């Protein structure tokens, strides 16, 4: 290895973890309305923004809620997709992703369902996007950003910065079909998502892209854009690959994070965040285990695995608090049409486990978790 309309915040449990410097609280909650596939971010003012999926897994809806600092309850849900039933949850990795951009505007991107319209090129599923309106009371009409790419399969992703740039990325086919010829495509907006340029291939290298695996976009504090995805090089090398741009998506350099010789798609997801030292951390899966590590550290270091491997781990989520403590969250035993359990481990600033590994039951079918750091130093896992 290299490197829905009930809005109450329901606390399932609180787990105090002893560390050398503090007692780290981990709160577990569920999304409103029995929603699944939550994705959460916290803005600079401490407001928690949450999206989740509800409805029929093959053709459902995405809802948005927020929780102000110091509050216990979420706001009333707002539906993100303007066309009912245009989102999909099947496969777990095709769900919506969220980003906060200039002036606190919320941006959401998701894979369209089979009933979503208009279709993408060659009648493929569309890559959909919607942004919150200026009044922050509703989402504008959804748009399909696919114009020349096709064969959307794995999950798309979105990132935004404070300058008004919005990046929506996905992997798909171009002129040649097959996983080994898939590539990452990027649609860029420079006006807070009001308009987007036609998508362009982000990287010329022939890495391929694992068809039904998710990917993740992230803008770090320095303004660099990172795109993390699983390759399908020669249909057998499915390790993680990182694309990084320091010129707002005009060009990218590529870095292979690990290797995984595999001829089938593992249907995996990945995530990124930034720690208190402004290092970008990534978390991903490899051969039934989950890892996290710094991807822009001046000194290259090995990725850190979750403890006590079981061989059945997927869908990692990660967050860090102001003290530099990091929590790694993942699912155990989930699969196709199969739910499972939740697990997590808190690590201190030096990357050492702080306290025991936590576990909980009840990850639903097509479910995964998201996690945020709270102002007091604790963490909240939503699943």
C-alpha distance (Angstrom), angle and dihedral (degrees) to the residues before:
residue distance angle dihedral
X1 . . .
X2 3.78 . .
X3 2.95 136.2 .
X4 41.09 113.6 -38.3
X5 3.33 125.7 155.7
X6 3.78 106.1 -66.2
X7 3.79 104.9 103.3
X8 3.79 103.0 -175.9
X9 3.76 117.0 126.8
X10 3.79 102.6 -123.4
X11 3.79 114.0 -156.6
X12 3.79 109.8 -153.6
X13 3.78 97.5 -177.5
X14 3.78 145.0 -24.1
X15 3.80 118.6 -137.9
X16 3.82 117.0 -165.1
X17 3.79 111.6 -152.9
X18 3.78 120.6 -164.2
X19 3.79 117.1 -133.7
X20 3.76 134.1 169.8
X21 3.80 92.9 -97.1
X22 3.78 108.0 22.2
X23 3.76 150.0 2.0
X24 3.80 106.5 -100.1
X25 3.79 114.9 -150.6
X26 3.79 119.6 -151.8
X27 3.80 115.3 -165.9
X28 3.80 121.9 -163.8
X29 3.79 121.0 -153.5
X30 3.80 138.5 162.7
X31 3.80 126.3 -130.5
X32 3.83 116.4 -102.7
X33 3.80 119.6 -89.8
X34 3.78 94.9 22.6
X35 3.80 87.9 -70.5
X36 3.79 122.5 172.9
X37 3.81 137.2 -153.3
X38 3.82 96.0 37.7
X39 3.78 120.0 -167.6
X40 3.80 119.5 -170.1
X41 3.79 138.3 -177.3
X42 3.79 132.0 177.7
X43 3.79 118.8 -139.4
X44 3.80 127.9 -141.1
X45 3.80 91.2 -90.0
X46 3.79 94.0 53.9
X47 3.81 98.2 -104.6
X48 3.81 113.2 144.6
X49 3.81 114.0 -136.6
X50 3.80 116.6 -162.5
X51 3.79 134.8 -176.8
X52 3.80 126.4 -175.3
X53 3.80 141.3 171.7
X54 3.80 123.9 -112.2
X55 3.78 133.2 176.1
X56 3.79 135.7 29.0
X57 3.84 108.3 1.2
X58 3.80 92.7 -133.2
X59 3.82 95.0 48.3
X60 3.80 116.0 11.4
X61 3.77 141.8 129.9
X62 3.79 139.8 -96.8
X63 3.80 120.6 -132.0
X64 3.79 130.9 -164.6
X65 3.81 128.6 -151.3
X66 3.78 133.8 164.4
X67 3.78 136.6 -156.7
X68 3.78 120.0 -149.8
X69 3.83 120.6 -137.5
X70 3.80 111.9 -80.3
X71 3.81 93.1 14.9
X72 3.80 126.8 116.3
X73 3.79 99.2 -160.0
X74 3.78 131.8 70.2
X75 3.80 122.7 -128.1
X76 3.80 122.0 -104.1
X77 3.83 111.1 -72.0
X78 3.81 119.9 -98.7
X79 3.78 119.0 -160.8
X80 3.81 110.8 -124.3
X81 3.81 101.3 -164.4
X82 3.79 114.2 71.0
X83 3.81 93.1 -157.5
X84 3.82 110.0 64.7
X85 3.80 114.3 -123.0
X86 3.80 95.0 14.9
X87 3.82 96.5 124.7
X88 3.80 128.2 78.7
X89 3.81 133.2 -151.5
X90 3.80 101.4 178.0
X91 3.78 111.5 120.1
X92 3.82 93.6 22.5
X93 3.83 93.1 -119.5
X94 3.83 97.5 75.2
X95 3.80 97.0 69.2
X96 3.77 129.3 117.0
X97 3.79 126.1 -76.8
X98 3.81 128.0 -156.2
X99 3.81 136.5 -149.0
X100 3.81 135.1 178.9
X101 3.78 116.8 -137.9
X102 3.78 141.2 169.6
X103 3.81 115.6 -16.0
X104 3.79 89.5 7.5
X105 3.81 93.3 -70.6
X106 3.81 114.4 166.1
X107 3.81 118.4 -130.8
X108 3.83 123.7 -168.9
X109 3.81 130.5 -173.8
X110 3.79 128.7 -177.8
X111 3.80 145.3 162.6
X112 3.78 111.5 -94.6
X113 3.80 120.3 -122.4
X114 3.80 124.1 -121.0
X115 3.80 88.6 -95.1
X116 3.82 94.3 50.5
X117 3.80 116.5 114.8
X118 2.92 141.3 -116.6
X119 3.80 97.2 35.7
X120 3.78 124.3 -136.9
X121 3.82 124.0 -109.3
X122 3.81 113.8 -55.5
X123 3.82 87.8 17.5
X124 3.80 92.5 -71.2
X125 3.79 123.6 152.7
X126 3.81 110.7 -79.9
X127 3.81 126.7 -115.3
X128 3.79 101.5 -127.4
X129 3.78 131.3 -158.1
X130 3.80 136.2 -178.9
X131 3.79 133.0 175.0
X132 3.78 131.8 -158.1
X133 3.79 115.6 -101.1
X134 3.80 123.6 -111.1
X135 3.81 92.6 -98.2
X136 3.84 90.9 52.0
X137 3.79 89.9 -130.5
X138 3.82 101.2 110.8
X139 3.77 144.2 -2.7
X140 3.76 122.6 -96.0
X141 3.81 119.9 -119.4
X142 3.79 113.8 -65.2
X143 3.81 119.5 -108.3
X144 3.79 134.7 -157.6
X145 3.82 109.7 -128.9
X146 3.82 97.4 -171.5
X147 3.80 111.0 105.4
X148 3.81 107.5 148.1
X149 3.82 106.6 6.8
X150 3.79 122.1 76.8
X151 3.81 144.4 176.7
X152 3.81 94.8 67.9
X153 3.79 108.4 -170.4
X154 3.79 118.3 141.6
X155 3.76 122.3 53.4
X156 3.78 123.5 -66.3
X157 3.78 123.1 -141.5
X158 3.80 143.2 -151.8
X159 3.81 136.3 -151.6
X160 3.80 132.9 174.0
X161 3.79 138.8 -172.7
X162 3.80 135.9 -149.2
X163 3.82 92.2 -103.8
X164 3.81 94.1 67.5
X165 3.80 99.1 -97.2
X166 3.80 116.3 138.2
X167 3.80 122.4 -169.8
X168 3.81 123.2 -162.9
X169 3.80 114.5 -176.5
X170 3.78 136.8 177.2
X171 3.78 138.7 157.0
X172 3.76 122.4 -113.8
X173 3.76 146.2 132.6
X174 3.76 127.7 -69.7
X175 3.79 124.5 175.8
X176 3.80 94.3 -24.1
X177 3.77 127.4 51.2
X178 3.80 127.9 -141.3
X179 3.80 133.6 74.2
X180 3.79 92.2 -92.5
X181 3.83 89.0 60.7
X182 3.79 98.1 42.8
X183 3.76 115.1 113.6
X184 3.76 141.3 -174.6
X185 3.81 115.1 -93.1
X186 3.78 124.9 -160.8
X187 3.80 130.1 -159.6
X188 3.81 113.3 -166.1
X189 3.79 131.3 -158.3
X190 3.79 122.8 -172.4
X191 3.81 95.6 -176.4
X192 3.83 103.1 63.5
X193 3.80 93.6 -84.2
X194 3.79 96.8 -53.5
X195 3.82 90.1 122.1
X196 3.81 133.8 6.8
X197 3.78 131.7 -154.1
X198 3.79 117.0 -125.7
X199 3.78 111.0 -82.2
X200 3.79 119.3 -95.0
X201 3.79 132.7 -166.5
X202 3.79 106.6 -94.9
X203 3.81 98.9 -152.5
X204 3.79 134.5 26.4
X205 3.80 95.6 -152.3
X206 3.82 116.2 108.6
X207 3.78 97.8 -123.5
X208 3.78 96.9 134.5
X209 3.80 118.8 -147.3
X210 3.79 127.4 -112.1
X211 3.80 101.0 -111.0
X212 3.79 103.2 -138.3
X213 3.80 99.5 31.5
X214 3.77 123.1 103.9
X215 3.78 127.5 -122.5
X216 3.80 136.3 -155.0
X217 3.80 135.5 -139.9
X218 3.79 123.0 -160.4
X219 3.81 136.3 172.9
X220 3.80 112.3 -148.7
X221 3.84 126.0 -146.8
X222 3.80 90.5 -93.5
X223 3.80 91.4 56.8
X224 3.81 96.4 -107.1
X225 3.80 115.7 144.5
X226 3.81 117.7 -136.0
X227 3.81 125.1 -166.3
X228 3.81 116.1 -169.4
X229 3.81 120.9 -167.8
X230 3.81 144.0 148.1
X231 3.79 117.5 -103.9
X232 3.80 130.9 -139.8
X233 3.81 98.1 -159.4
X234 3.81 109.6 175.5
X235 3.81 86.0 -11.3
X236 3.81 89.5 -79.9
X237 3.82 110.9 66.1
X238 3.81 107.2 77.5
X239 3.78 103.0 163.5
X240 3.80 122.6 134.2
X241 3.80 120.8 -83.2
X242 3.79 128.2 -163.3
X243 3.80 125.5 -152.2
X244 3.82 115.9 -164.9
X245 3.81 127.6 -171.2
X246 3.79 125.2 -172.3
X247 3.82 94.0 179.1
X248 3.80 100.5 63.4
X249 3.78 97.1 -89.0
X250 3.81 98.7 -46.8
X251 3.80 93.2 115.9
X252 3.80 136.9 4.4
X253 3.76 139.0 -157.1
X254 3.80 118.2 -147.8
X255 3.80 129.7 -137.2
X256 3.79 127.1 -178.7
X257 3.80 109.4 -138.0
X258 3.79 98.8 -170.8
X259 3.79 145.4 -20.3
X260 3.79 130.7 -111.8
X261 3.78 119.4 174.0
X262 3.79 103.3 -148.9
X263 3.79 133.5 141.2
X264 3.81 97.2 -160.7
X265 3.79 132.1 58.9
X266 3.84 115.0 -99.8
X267 3.84 93.7 -160.0
X268 3.79 92.8 -129.9
X269 3.79 135.4 166.8
X270 3.81 133.4 -153.7
X271 3.77 138.8 -165.9
X272 3.81 143.4 -164.0
X273 3.79 138.6 -153.3
X274 3.80 139.8 161.0
X275 3.80 126.2 -109.7
X276 3.81 131.7 -144.4
X277 3.82 90.4 -87.7
X278 3.82 89.9 55.7
X279 3.78 91.5 -110.8
X280 3.80 115.7 144.1
X281 3.80 111.8 -123.4
X282 3.79 124.2 -160.2
X283 3.80 129.2 -165.3
X284 3.80 125.1 -162.2
X285 3.80 145.5 150.2
X286 3.79 129.9 -101.9
X287 3.81 123.7 178.0
X288 3.80 96.9 -26.5
X289 3.81 96.1 -42.1
X290 3.83 130.1 95.6
X291 3.80 126.1 -138.2
X292 3.78 140.9 -178.6
X293 3.77 133.1 -162.6
X294 3.81 146.0 151.6
X295 3.80 112.4 -84.4
X296 3.81 99.1 -172.9
X297 3.77 100.3 38.7
X298 3.83 116.2 135.8
X299 3.80 87.3 -132.5
X300 3.78 115.7 52.3
X301 3.78 112.6 -130.7
X302 3.77 135.8 177.5
X303 3.77 119.9 -93.1
X304 3.79 116.4 -102.3
X305 3.82 116.8 -122.2
X306 3.77 127.1 -146.0
X307 3.82 110.9 -101.8
X308 3.80 127.5 -100.5
X309 3.81 98.3 17.9
X310 3.81 117.8 -136.6
X311 3.80 100.4 179.5
X312 3.81 92.2 -124.5
X313 3.82 102.6 85.2
X314 3.79 125.8 130.9
X315 3.82 145.5 154.9
X316 3.82 103.7 34.3
X317 3.81 121.8 -158.6
X318 3.78 125.7 -170.3
X319 3.81 141.2 -167.4
X320 3.80 136.8 168.6
X321 3.79 130.3 -153.9
X322 3.80 131.5 -142.8
X323 3.82 91.2 -91.0
X324 3.80 91.1 59.5
X325 3.80 94.9 -107.6
X326 3.80 114.4 143.8
X327 3.77 130.8 -154.0
X328 3.80 121.6 -155.9
X329 3.81 114.7 -161.9
X330 3.80 127.4 -173.6
X331 3.81 144.8 157.4
X332 3.79 125.4 -106.9
X333 3.79 123.4 -147.6
X334 3.81 98.3 -3.4
X335 3.80 119.6 144.9
X336 3.77 145.2 138.5
X337 3.81 107.5 -20.0
X338 3.79 87.6 -13.6
X339 3.79 131.5 113.5
X340 3.77 124.7 -158.8
X341 3.77 144.5 167.1
X342 3.78 137.1 -57.1
X343 3.81 126.9 -121.5
X344 3.78 136.2 176.9
X345 3.78 143.3 175.6
X346 3.80 129.1 -160.1
X347 3.82 117.2 -144.7
X348 3.79 126.7 -162.7
X349 3.81 123.8 -124.8
X350 3.80 89.9 -84.8
X351 3.80 92.5 55.0
X352 3.81 95.1 -105.5
X353 3.83 120.7 135.1
X354 3.82 111.5 -96.8
X355 3.78 108.2 -153.8
X356 3.76 128.5 -27.2
X357 3.78 127.6 -39.0
X358 3.81 113.0 -93.1
X359 3.80 125.4 -135.6
X360 3.79 135.7 -174.3
X361 3.78 135.8 171.4
X362 3.77 129.7 -129.3
X363 3.81 111.3 69.7
X364 3.83 101.3 155.8
X365 3.79 128.4 -135.3
X366 3.84 108.3 -71.7
X367 3.81 87.1 12.0
X368 3.77 133.2 142.5
X369 3.80 136.7 160.9
X370 3.77 139.4 -112.5
X371 3.81 127.4 -163.1
X372 3.80 137.6 -160.6
X373 3.80 134.3 -172.3
X374 3.80 116.2 -117.9
X375 3.81 125.5 -139.0
X376 3.81 92.2 -109.1
X377 3.79 93.1 57.0
X378 3.79 98.3 -98.1
X379 3.79 128.0 113.8
X380 3.79 133.9 -124.6
X381 3.81 119.2 -150.9
X382 3.80 116.2 -161.2
X383 3.82 116.9 -163.8
